[in-house]
């Protein structure tokens, strides 16, 4: 096991079955090569087109993205069930308008404006980074590596390296425009946010037929491999003793599809996984740079912030690779269950904070750490004892692991809400002058908002930057090429007057919509909710 997983052998174990290399014909190879060339071309185009020399340009693409490129990413963020339709609608119609009106770059920044101080902002940023590592980066890398492993017969870790090389090339250099994501906060306007959510909702109707049914078909066609129970048999077929259900879909693709289509399908899967990875890298880099690093180095210049964000991306990659063996063995080797279980442990306290922050203005500093402690006890205990299998049940105490993780998430969300509300009602409330356009009940207020505990370092930073301005010498050719590749030196952003800054801020916080597009997206939202009700009735 160690030899295969930790890189001493670059191919699959010779003692295993199914060592056939399927992608070894001109048709498949041509499709894959063309795909990677197109990806690189798009990344280079984004590098040339956008200003990556500023944090806003690199991480938010100037907040100029239209609705359709963001949909594929948002499609991968939610659960694979019709309930996600409701979540998508709630996101576009209730949550995002508040975030836009608040004029925030990251969601922890919204919490800083809403509650004041830095404690809750940093707390949520760190927790979000943990979620990225445990559920998104490592799981996505593992999923892509499984496809490459099945198609080319390569070791899991070599497959991860191949996946990361091409991903990092246009993520670290291209910035957000190369991957077209920062959730909804980079959308052009509110109509584009809603349109992206609508298309994502329609796509959410497909997983039943594109994910569940193929898995059932693979289970029937490859009973010995996919449904293996004995650890030795599972290791013989897929290289992991806890189960082989993760290879169900890749095995269908490489076994049944003809030449050419097999390469096309592999390219599509890699495109989806790489898009998800790059979006996560940028989101994590944004959180670290804007919410944590600026507190460590409050007077850092743009170039330093850009370097810090990119170095942190590389650090996340290393940690996530080290976490892959845990992903392989967790939840009886079922990747989807692993992702949902970790999310169920860590996400409910975050969801409770944001929900109450927007819809209950009486809430002040949200002490959700108690809910997080309960979740961490469950998660650590389950990892320590293991989830068990048909052959060897888990020894985890029933009082801790006896409740299914999905039910546990509901209980934890309710517990977090009760704790936050109880403590808020016993403490002093926040005046409305600090909450204009930060809560649902005050979303349309036109009065000037007084932010809680403004940062003192911003003015000093501006004055320092003016005082230390020097005449720059012409860099050498190789230095120019390096600066262009990394986006470090594309000219300083023009200095705006106070009137221009006010106009820009008004544009970035504008939530007005044209009546035609507003009515169109609202009608589609009603259609989606109707379909969701039908799905629950028909399949339930």
C-alpha positions in Angstrom: 0.0 0.0 0.0 2.7 2.5 1.0 4.7 1.8 -2.2 1.8 2.6 -4.4 0.3 5.5 -2.5 3.4 7.4 -1.5 5.1 7.6 -4.9 7.8 4.9 -5.0 6.0 3.3 -7.9 4.7 5.5 -10.7 2.3 2.8 -12.1 -0.4 0.7 -10.5 0.6 -2.3 -8.5 1.4 -5.3 -10.8 -0.5 -7.6 -8.4 -3.7 -5.8 -9.2 -6.2 -6.7 -11.8 -7.3 -4.3 -14.6 -3.9 -2.8 -15.4 -5.0 -2.1 -19.0 -4.1 1.4 -20.2 -7.2 2.6 -22.1 -6.2 6.0 -23.4 -3.5 4.8 -25.8 -4.9 5.5 -29.2 -4.5 8.6 -31.5 -8.2 9.6 -31.3 -8.3 9.8 -27.5 -4.8 11.4 -27.2 -5.7 14.0 -29.8 -8.8 15.1 -28.0 -7.0 15.4 -24.7 -4.1 17.4 -26.2 -6.5 19.8 -28.0 -8.4 20.3 -24.7 -5.3 21.2 -22.8 -4.1 23.6 -25.5 -7.5 25.4 -25.4 -7.3 25.6 -21.6 -3.8 27.2 -21.9 -5.0 29.6 -24.6 -7.9 30.8 -22.5 -5.6 31.2 -19.5 -3.1 33.3 -21.5 -6.0 35.4 -23.0 -7.2 36.1 -19.5 -3.7 37.1 -18.4 -3.4 39.6 -21.3 -6.9 40.9 -21.0 -7.2 41.7 -17.3 -5.2 43.8 -14.8 -3.6 41.3 -12.5 -1.4 43.9 -10.8 -4.0 44.7 -8.1 -5.6 42.5 -5.6 -9.1 43.4 -6.9 -8.1 42.7 -10.5 -6.4 39.3 -9.6 -9.0 37.9 -7.2 -12.2 39.5 -8.4 -11.6 40.1 -12.1 -12.6 43.7 -11.7 -16.1 42.5 -10.8 -17.0 42.3 -14.5 -17.9 38.7 -15.0 -21.2 37.8 -16.8 -23.6 35.2 -15.5 -22.9 32.1 -17.7 -19.2 31.3 -17.0 -19.8 31.2 -13.2 -22.6 28.7 -13.5 -20.5 25.6 -13.9 -18.6 26.4 -10.7 -21.7 27.1 -8.7 -23.2 23.8 -10.0 -20.4 21.9 -8.2 -20.9 23.7 -4.9 -24.2 22.2 -3.7 -25.5 18.8 -3.0 -26.6 16.5 -5.8 -30.3 16.6 -5.0 -33.3 18.7 -5.9 -33.1 20.5 -2.5 -30.2 22.4 -4.0 -32.6 24.2 -6.3 -34.1 25.9 -3.3 -30.7 26.8 -1.9 -29.6 28.3 -5.2 -32.7 30.5 -5.4 -32.3 31.6 -1.8 -28.7 32.5 -2.6 -29.5 34.7 -5.6 -32.6 36.4 -4.3 -32.0 36.9 -0.6 -28.3 36.6 0.3 -26.3 38.1 -2.6 -28.3 41.4 -2.8 -27.2 42.1 0.8 -23.6 41.3 0.1 -23.6 43.6 -3.0 -25.2 46.4 -1.1 -22.6 46.0 1.7 -19.8 46.4 -0.9 -17.7 43.5 0.4 -15.0 41.5 -1.3 -15.2 38.3 0.9 -17.9 37.0 3.1 -15.9 37.3 6.3 -15.5 41.0 5.4 -19.3 41.2 5.5 -19.3 39.8 9.0 -16.7 42.4 10.0 -19.0 45.2 8.8 -22.0 43.5 10.4 -20.6 42.8 13.8 -17.4 45.0 14.0 -14.0 44.0 15.1 -11.7 41.4 13.6 -12.3 38.3 15.7 -15.4 36.9 13.9 -13.9 37.8 10.5 -10.6 35.9 11.2 -12.5 33.1 12.9 -14.7 32.5 9.8 -11.8 32.9 7.4 -9.8 30.2 9.2 -12.8 27.9 9.4 -13.5 28.4 5.7 -9.8 27.5 4.8 -10.2 24.3 6.8 -13.2 23.5 4.8 -11.3 24.1 1.6 -8.5 21.7 2.5 -10.7 18.9 4.0 -13.6 18.8 1.5 -12.7 20.6 -1.7 -9.1 20.7 -2.7 -8.1 17.2 -1.5 -11.4 15.7 -2.7 -11.2 17.3 -6.1 -7.6 16.3 -6.6 -8.4 12.7 -5.5 -11.4 12.6 -7.9 -9.4 13.8 -10.9 -6.5 11.4 -9.9 -9.0 8.4 -10.0 -9.9 9.2 -13.6 -6.3 9.5 -14.7 -5.4 6.4 -12.7 -8.2 4.4 -14.4 -7.4 5.7 -17.9 -3.6 5.7 -17.9 -2.8 3.2 -15.1 -0.7 5.8 -13.2 -0.1 6.1 -9.5 -2.6 8.3 -7.6 0.1 10.8 -6.6 1.6 11.1 -10.1 -1.9 11.7 -11.4 -2.4 14.4 -8.8 0.9 16.1 -9.9 -0.2 16.0 -13.6 -3.5 17.5 -12.6 -2.0 20.3 -10.5 0.7 21.3 -13.0 -1.7 22.4 -15.7 -4.1 23.8 -13.1 -1.5 25.9 -11.2 -0.1 27.3 -14.5 -3.1 29.4 -15.3 -4.4 29.8 -11.7 -1.3 31.3 -10.1 -0.5 33.5 -13.1 -3.9 34.3 -14.5 -5.8 35.2 -11.5 -9.6 35.1 -11.3 -10.3 36.0 -14.9 -8.5 32.8 -15.9 -10.9 30.7 -13.9 -14.0 33.0 -13.8 -15.0 32.6 -10.3 -15.3 34.2 -6.8 -18.7 32.9 -6.2 -21.4 35.6 -7.0 -19.3 38.5 -5.7 -17.6 39.0 -9.1 -20.8 39.2 -11.0 -21.5 42.1 -13.4 -24.8 43.0 -11.7 -27.6 41.4 -9.7 -29.4 40.2 -12.8 -26.3 38.3 -13.8 -26.2 36.7 -10.3 -29.8 35.6 -10.6 -29.4 34.3 -14.1 -26.3 32.3 -13.1 -28.3 30.8 -10.2 -31.2 29.9 -12.5 -29.0 28.1 -15.0 -27.3 26.3 -12.1 -30.8 25.3 -10.8 -31.7 23.8 -14.2 -28.4 21.9 -14.2 -29.3 20.6 -10.8 -32.1 18.6 -12.3 -29.6 16.4 -14.2 -27.5 14.6 -11.4 -30.3 12.0 -10.9 -29.7 10.9 -14.5 -26.1 11.8 -14.9 -24.7 10.6 -11.6 -27.1 8.2 -9.7 -28.2 6.1 -12.7 -24.7 5.5 -14.1 -23.5 4.5 -10.7 -26.3 1.9 -10.5 -25.5 0.7 -14.0 -21.8 0.3 -13.0 -22.8 -1.6 -9.9 -24.7 -4.1 -12.0 -22.1 -4.5 -14.8 -19.1 -4.8 -12.5 -20.4 -6.5 -9.4 -17.1 -8.0 -8.3 -15.2 -4.8 -8.6 -17.6 -2.0 -7.6 -19.5 -4.0 -4.9 -16.5 -5.7 -3.4 -16.7 -6.2 0.4 -13.6 -8.2 1.3 -10.6 -5.8 1.9 -8.2 -8.1 0.0 -10.5 -8.2 -3.0 -11.0 -4.4 -3.0 -7.3 -3.8 -2.9 -6.9 -6.3 -5.7 -9.4 -4.5 -7.9 -8.9 -0.8 -7.2 -5.9 -0.4 -4.7 -7.9 0.5 -1.6 -9.1 -1.9 1.0 -12.1 0.1 2.2 -14.1 -0.2 -1.1 -14.1 0.5 -4.8 -17.3 2.6 -5.3 -15.2 5.6 -6.3 -14.2 4.0 -9.6 -17.8 3.2 -10.6 -18.1 6.1 -13.1 -14.5 6.2 -14.4 -14.8 2.4 -15.1 -17.9 2.9 -17.2 -16.2 5.6 -19.2 -12.9 3.7 -19.9 -14.6 0.3 -20.5 -17.7 1.2 -22.6 -17.0 4.3 -24.6 -15.4 4.1 -28.0 -12.1 5.7 -29.0 -12.3 9.5 -29.2 -15.4 9.8 -27.0 -13.4 8.2 -24.2 -10.8 11.0 -24.5 -13.5 13.6 -24.8 -15.2 12.4 -21.6 -11.9 12.4 -19.7 -11.3 15.9 -20.9 -14.7 17.0 -19.8 -14.2 15.5 -16.3 -10.8 17.1 -16.0 -12.2 20.4 -17.1 -14.8 20.3 -14.4 -12.4 19.3 -11.7 -9.8 21.8 -12.7 -12.4 24.6 -12.8 -13.4 23.7 -9.3 -9.8 23.5 -8.1 -8.8 26.9 -9.6 -11.9 28.6 -8.1 -11.1 27.2 -4.7 -7.5 28.3 -4.9 -8.5 31.8 -5.7 -11.2 31.9 -3.1 -8.8 30.6 -0.5 -6.1 33.1 -1.6 -8.6 35.9 -1.3 -9.6 34.9 2.2 -6.0 34.6 3.4 -4.8 37.8 1.7 -7.7 40.1 2.5 -8.8 38.7 5.9 -5.6 37.4 7.6 -2.4 38.6 5.9 -3.5 42.3 5.9 -3.8 42.0 9.7 -0.3 40.5 10.0 1.2 43.1 7.5 -1.3 46.0 7.6 1.0 48.2 5.4 1.8 45.6 2.7 1.9 46.9 -0.8 -0.1 45.4 -3.7 2.9 43.3 -4.9 3.5 41.8 -1.5 -0.2 40.9 -1.2 -0.2 39.2 -4.6 2.9 37.2 -3.7 1.4 36.2 -0.3 -1.8 35.0 -2.0 0.1 32.9 -4.5 2.4 31.4 -1.9 -0.5 30.5 0.2 -2.1 28.7 -2.7 1.0 26.5 -3.0 0.9 25.8 0.7 -2.7 24.7 0.4 -1.8 22.4 -2.4 0.9 20.7 -0.2 -1.5 20.2 2.7 -4.2 18.9 0.5 -1.9 16.3 -1.1 -0.9 15.1 2.4 -4.6 14.7 3.3 -5.5 12.5 0.3 -4.8 9.2 2.1 -7.4 10.2 4.7 -9.9 10.9 1.9 -9.2 7.5 0.4 -10.1 5.6 3.6 -12.8 7.8 5.1 -16.5 6.9 4.9 -15.8 3.4 3.7 -14.0 4.8 0.6 -17.0 6.7 -0.6 -15.8 10.1 -1.8 -19.3 11.7 -1.9 -20.1 10.6 1.7 -16.8 11.9 2.9 -17.4 15.4 1.4 -20.9 15.6 2.8 -19.9 14.4 6.2 -17.1 17.0 6.7 -19.4 19.7 5.4 -22.1 18.5 7.8 -19.7 18.9 10.7 -18.2 22.3 9.9 -20.7 24.2 7.8 -23.8 24.5 10.1 -22.3 27.0 12.5 -21.2 29.2 9.5 -24.7 28.9 8.0 -26.3 29.9 11.3 -24.1 33.0 11.6 -24.8 34.3 8.1 -28.6 33.5 8.2 -29.1 35.3 11.5 -26.8 38.1 10.5 -28.9 38.9 7.5 -32.4 38.2 8.8 -32.2 39.2 12.5 -30.8 42.6 13.1 -31.0 42.0 16.9 -28.1 39.5 16.6 -24.8 40.9 17.7 -21.4 39.1 18.2 -22.3 35.5 17.2 -20.8 33.1 19.7 -21.0 30.1 17.3 -17.8 28.6 18.6 -19.7 26.3 20.9 -21.5 24.7 18.0 -18.1 24.3 16.2 -16.7 22.5 19.2 -19.5 20.0 19.2 -18.8 19.4 15.5 -15.1 19.0 16.0 -15.7 16.4 18.7 -17.8 14.3 16.3 -15.4 14.7 13.3 -12.2 13.9 15.2 -13.8 10.9 17.0 -15.2 9.5 13.7 -11.8 9.8 12.0 -10.0 8.2 15.0 -12.3 5.2 15.1 -13.2 5.0 11.4 -16.6 4.6 9.9 -16.4 0.8 9.6 -17.8 -1.5 6.9 -19.8 -4.6 6.4 -16.8 -6.7 7.5 -15.7 -4.6 10.5 -18.2 -2.2 12.1 -16.8 0.9 13.7 -16.1 1.1 17.4 -17.0 4.7 17.7 -19.3 5.4 20.7 -23.0 5.4 19.8 -23.6 8.6 21.7 -21.2 10.4 19.4 -21.4 8.6 16.0 -24.9 7.1 16.4 -26.7 9.9 14.5 -26.3 10.1 10.7 -24.2 13.1 9.6 -27.1 14.7 7.7 -29.3 14.6 10.8 -26.4 15.8 12.9 -26.1 18.8 10.6 -29.7 19.8 11.2 -29.3 19.4 15.0 -26.0 21.4 14.9 -27.6 24.2 12.9 -30.5 24.5 15.3 -28.2 24.4 18.3 -26.0 27.1 16.8 -29.0 29.4 16.1 -30.3 28.9 19.7 -26.9 29.8 21.2 -26.4 32.9 19.0 -29.9 34.2 19.7 -29.8 33.5 23.4 -26.5 35.3 23.9 -27.6 38.2 21.6 -30.8 38.8 23.6 -28.8 39.0 26.8 -26.4 41.5 25.5 -26.5 45.0 24.0 -28.0 45.4 20.6 -26.2 47.2 17.6 -27.7 50.6 16.6 -29.4 50.8 13.2 -26.9 53.5 12.1 -24.3 50.6 11.9 -26.6 48.2 10.1 -27.9 50.2 7.1 -27.9 47.9 4.0 -26.4 45.0 6.0 -29.7 43.5 7.2 -32.7 42.4 5.2 -35.1 44.9 7.0 -32.7 47.8 6.3 -31.6 46.7 2.8 -33.2 49.7 1.1 -32.0 52.4 3.5 -30.3 55.4 1.8 -28.8 56.8 5.0 -25.0 56.8 5.5 -23.8 53.8 7.4 -21.2 54.3 10.2 -19.0 51.2 10.1 -18.2 49.6 13.4 -14.5 49.9 14.5 -13.0 51.2 11.3 -9.4 50.1 10.5 -6.9 52.7 11.6 -4.1 51.6 9.3 -5.7 52.5 5.9 -4.9 56.2 6.1 -1.3 55.6 7.2 -0.9 53.1 4.5 -1.9 55.6 1.8 0.3 58.3 3.2 3.3 56.0 3.4 2.8 54.9 -0.2 2.8 58.5 -1.3 5.9 59.4 0.6 7.9 56.4 -0.6 7.1 56.8 -4.2 10.2 56.8 -6.3 11.1 57.1 -10.0 11.4 53.6 -11.4 14.2 52.4 -13.6 13.5 50.5 -16.8 13.7 46.8 -16.0 15.6 44.3 -18.1 13.8 42.2 -20.7 13.7 39.1 -18.6 12.4 41.1 -15.7 9.6 42.5 -17.9 8.7 39.0 -19.0 8.7 37.8 -15.3 6.5 40.8 -14.2 4.1 40.2 -17.1 3.8 36.5 -16.4 3.0 37.1 -12.7 1.1 40.3 -13.2 3.3 42.2 -10.8 4.0 45.3 -12.9 1.3 46.4 -15.3 1.3 50.1 -14.3 -0.2 51.6 -11.3 -4.0 52.0 -11.1 -5.0 55.6 -11.8 -5.6 57.7 -8.7 -9.3 58.6 -8.4 -10.8 61.8 -7.1 -13.3 61.6 -4.3 -16.2 62.0 -6.8 -14.8 59.2 -8.9 -14.4 56.9 -5.9 -18.0 57.7 -4.8 -19.3 56.9 -8.3 -17.3 53.7 -8.5 -18.6 52.6 -5.1 -22.1 53.4 -6.1 -21.7 51.2 -9.2 -20.2 48.3 -7.3 -23.0 48.4 -4.7 -25.9 48.9 -7.2 -28.6 46.2 -7.2 -31.0 47.8 -9.6 -32.3 45.6 -12.4 -34.0 46.2 -15.8 -37.7 45.2 -15.6 -37.4 42.8 -18.5 -34.5 40.7 -17.0 -36.0 41.0 -13.5 -39.3 39.5 -14.6 -37.5 36.9 -16.7 -35.4 35.5 -13.9 -38.3 35.7 -11.4 -40.5 33.6 -13.7 -37.7 31.1 -14.1 -37.3 30.9 -10.3 -41.0 30.1 -9.9 -40.7 27.4 -12.6 -37.7 25.9 -10.9 -39.4 25.8 -7.5 -42.5 24.1 -9.1 -40.2 21.5 -10.7 -38.6 20.9 -7.3 -41.9 20.3 -5.6 -42.8 17.8 -8.4 -39.5 16.0 -8.0 -40.1 15.6 -4.3 -43.6 14.3 -4.9 -42.7 11.9 -7.7 -39.5 10.4 -6.4 -40.5 10.6 -2.7 
